[in-house]
C-alpha cells in the first residue's frame, strides 16, 4: 500500500473511532454515568452537552459514510496534489542547480 493509501486508511480508522467516541460520550452524559447532581442546572448542562456530542457524532458519521473530508475530497485531488508536489520539488531543484552553476562560473573568473 502506498503512502497515500495508508494515510487514507488511517483517516478512515480515526474517523470511525471518533464517531464512536462522540456518540459514546453523548450516551454516557444522557444516562448520567458520571453521577452529576440532579439539580436543574446540572441536568440542563448534562443534556445540552449530550445533545451537542450526539449531533456532532451524527455529523461526523455522515461525513465518514459519504466520504466527505476537509483535506481530500476525492482520489483525483490526491493525484493532482502528488503531481503538483513533484513538479514543485523538481522546479526547486532546477532553480537550485542553476544557482550553483552560476556561482561556480563566477568563481572560475
C-alpha positions as a Markdown table, in Angstrom:
| # | Residue | x | y | z |
|---|---|---|---|---|
| 1 | Unk | 0.0 | 0.0 | 0.0 |
| 2 | Unk | 1.4 | 3.4 | -0.9 |
| 3 | Unk | 1.7 | 6.3 | 1.5 |
| 4 | Unk | -1.5 | 8.0 | 0.2 |
| 5 | Unk | -3.5 | 4.8 | 0.7 |
| 6 | Unk | -2.0 | 4.2 | 4.1 |
| 7 | Unk | -2.9 | 7.8 | 5.2 |
| 8 | Unk | -6.4 | 7.2 | 3.8 |
| 9 | Unk | -6.8 | 4.1 | 5.9 |
| 10 | Unk | -5.6 | 5.9 | 9.0 |
| 11 | Unk | -8.0 | 8.7 | 8.3 |
| 12 | Unk | -10.9 | 6.2 | 7.9 |
| 13 | Unk | -10.0 | 4.4 | 11.1 |
| 14 | Unk | -9.6 | 7.6 | 13.1 |
| 15 | Unk | -12.9 | 8.9 | 11.7 |
| 16 | Unk | -14.8 | 5.8 | 12.8 |
| 17 | Unk | -13.1 | 5.9 | 16.2 |
| 18 | Unk | -14.0 | 9.5 | 16.7 |
| 19 | Unk | -17.6 | 8.9 | 15.7 |
| 20 | Unk | -17.8 | 6.2 | 18.4 |
| 21 | Unk | -16.2 | 8.5 | 21.0 |
| 22 | Unk | -18.7 | 11.3 | 20.3 |
| 23 | Unk | -21.8 | 9.1 | 20.3 |
| 24 | Unk | -20.5 | 7.2 | 23.3 |
| 25 | Unk | -19.9 | 10.4 | 25.2 |
| 26 | Unk | -23.4 | 11.5 | 24.3 |
| 27 | Unk | -24.9 | 8.2 | 25.7 |
| 28 | Unk | -22.8 | 8.5 | 28.9 |
| 29 | Unk | -24.0 | 12.0 | 29.5 |
| 30 | Unk | -27.6 | 11.1 | 28.8 |
| 31 | Unk | -27.5 | 8.2 | 31.2 |
| 32 | Unk | -25.8 | 10.3 | 33.9 |
| 33 | Unk | -22.9 | 7.9 | 34.0 |
| 34 | Unk | -20.7 | 10.4 | 35.8 |
| 35 | Unk | -23.1 | 10.9 | 38.6 |
| 36 | Unk | -23.7 | 14.6 | 38.4 |
| 37 | Unk | -26.1 | 16.1 | 40.8 |
| 38 | Unk | -29.7 | 16.2 | 39.7 |
| 39 | Unk | -30.2 | 19.9 | 40.2 |
| 40 | Unk | -32.0 | 21.6 | 37.3 |
| 41 | Unk | -28.8 | 23.5 | 36.3 |
| 42 | Unk | -26.6 | 20.4 | 36.0 |
| 43 | Unk | -29.4 | 18.4 | 34.3 |
| 44 | Unk | -29.6 | 21.2 | 31.7 |
| 45 | Unk | -25.8 | 21.3 | 31.3 |
| 46 | Unk | -25.7 | 17.5 | 31.0 |
| 47 | Unk | -28.5 | 17.2 | 28.4 |
| 48 | Unk | -27.1 | 20.2 | 26.4 |
| 49 | Unk | -23.7 | 18.6 | 26.1 |
| 50 | Unk | -25.3 | 15.2 | 25.4 |
| 51 | Unk | -27.2 | 16.8 | 22.5 |
| 52 | Unk | -24.1 | 18.6 | 21.2 |
| 53 | Unk | -22.0 | 15.4 | 21.3 |
| 54 | Unk | -24.8 | 13.4 | 19.6 |
| 55 | Unk | -25.3 | 15.9 | 16.9 |
| 56 | Unk | -21.6 | 16.3 | 16.2 |
| 57 | Unk | -21.2 | 12.5 | 16.2 |
| 58 | Unk | -24.0 | 12.1 | 13.7 |
| 59 | Unk | -22.4 | 14.9 | 11.5 |
| 60 | Unk | -19.0 | 13.1 | 11.7 |
| 61 | Unk | -20.7 | 9.8 | 10.8 |
| 62 | Unk | -22.5 | 11.4 | 7.8 |
| 63 | Unk | -19.1 | 12.8 | 6.6 |
| 64 | Unk | -17.4 | 9.5 | 7.1 |
| 65 | Unk | -20.1 | 7.5 | 5.2 |
| 66 | Unk | -20.3 | 9.9 | 2.3 |
| 67 | Unk | -16.6 | 10.2 | 2.0 |
| 68 | Unk | -16.5 | 14.0 | 2.6 |
| 69 | Unk | -13.3 | 15.2 | 4.1 |
| 70 | Unk | -11.9 | 18.6 | 4.7 |
| 71 | Unk | -8.4 | 17.6 | 3.5 |
| 72 | Unk | -9.1 | 15.4 | 0.5 |
| 73 | Unk | -12.3 | 15.4 | -1.4 |
| 74 | Unk | -11.5 | 12.6 | -3.9 |
| 75 | Unk | -8.8 | 10.5 | -5.4 |
| 76 | Unk | -8.3 | 12.9 | -8.4 |
| 77 | Unk | -7.4 | 15.7 | -5.9 |
| 78 | Unk | -4.9 | 13.3 | -4.2 |
| 79 | Unk | -3.2 | 12.5 | -7.6 |
| 80 | Unk | -3.2 | 16.2 | -8.6 |
| 81 | Unk | -1.6 | 17.1 | -5.2 |
| 82 | Unk | 1.1 | 14.5 | -5.7 |
| 83 | Unk | 1.8 | 15.7 | -9.2 |
| 84 | Unk | 1.9 | 19.3 | -8.2 |
| 85 | Unk | 4.2 | 18.5 | -5.2 |
| 86 | Unk | 6.6 | 16.6 | -7.5 |
| 87 | Unk | 6.5 | 19.4 | -10.1 |
| 88 | Unk | 7.2 | 22.0 | -7.4 |
| 89 | Unk | 10.0 | 20.0 | -6.0 |
| 90 | Unk | 11.5 | 19.4 | -9.4 |
| 91 | Unk | 11.3 | 23.1 | -10.2 |
| 92 | Unk | 13.0 | 23.9 | -6.9 |
| 93 | Unk | 15.9 | 21.5 | -7.7 |
| 94 | Unk | 16.3 | 23.0 | -11.1 |
| 95 | Unk | 16.5 | 26.6 | -9.7 |
| 96 | Unk | 18.9 | 25.5 | -7.0 |
| 97 | Unk | 21.1 | 23.7 | -9.7 |
| 98 | Unk | 21.1 | 26.9 | -11.8 |
| 99 | Unk | 22.2 | 29.0 | -8.8 |
| 100 | Unk | 25.0 | 26.6 | -8.1 |
| 101 | Unk | 26.2 | 26.6 | -11.7 |
| 102 | Unk | 26.0 | 30.3 | -11.7 |
| 103 | Unk | 28.1 | 30.5 | -8.6 |
| 104 | Unk | 30.7 | 28.1 | -9.9 |
| 105 | Unk | 31.0 | 30.1 | -13.1 |
| 106 | Unk | 31.6 | 33.3 | -11.0 |
| 107 | Unk | 34.4 | 31.5 | -9.1 |
| 108 | Unk | 36.2 | 30.5 | -12.3 |
| 109 | Unk | 36.5 | 34.1 | -13.5 |
